[in-house]
Amino acid sequence: MFRTKNNNAFTLVELIVVIVILAILATIAFMSFSDHSSSARDSARLSDTTNIRKWIE
C-alpha cells in the first residue's frame, strides 16, 4: 500500500564535504609542485652561472 521512496542521490552536505576535501588536496598538490619548480629553477641558475664562469676564464 505504502511505497518507500528509493532515494539514491547525494545530499548537499555530502557534496560540499567532497568539494572541500578535493580543494584541500588540490592546494597541497599545487604547493608541492610550486616547491619542485622553484628548486629546479635554482638548479638551472647554478648551472648557468657555472657555465658563465667557465666561459669567462
URJO-V709178 format. One record per residue. N is the residue number from 0. PHI is phi in radians with two decimals (* if undefined). OMEGA is omega in whole degrees, 0 to 359 (* if undefined). Layout:
BEGIN
N	PHI	OMEGA
N	PHI	OMEGA
END
This chain:
BEGIN
0	*	177
1	-1.67	177
2	-1.74	176
3	-1.43	181
4	-1.41	179
5	-1.53	185
6	-1.89	182
7	-1.81	183
8	-1.49	176
9	-1.51	177
10	-1.46	180
11	-1.10	180
12	-1.12	179
13	-1.10	179
14	-1.14	179
15	-1.14	179
16	-1.08	179
17	-1.12	179
18	-1.12	179
19	-1.13	179
20	-1.10	178
21	-1.12	178
22	-1.15	178
23	-1.12	179
24	-1.11	178
25	-1.15	178
26	-1.13	178
27	-1.10	179
28	-1.12	180
29	-1.12	180
30	-1.15	178
31	-1.13	178
32	-1.10	180
33	-1.11	178
34	-1.13	181
35	-1.19	181
36	-1.21	179
37	-1.24	178
38	-1.22	176
39	-1.15	178
40	-1.13	178
41	-1.12	178
42	-1.10	179
43	-1.13	179
44	-1.14	178
45	-1.10	178
46	-1.11	179
47	-1.11	180
48	-1.16	177
49	-1.12	179
50	-1.14	178
51	-1.16	178
52	-1.08	179
53	-1.12	181
54	-1.19	181
55	-1.23	183
56	-1.30	*
END
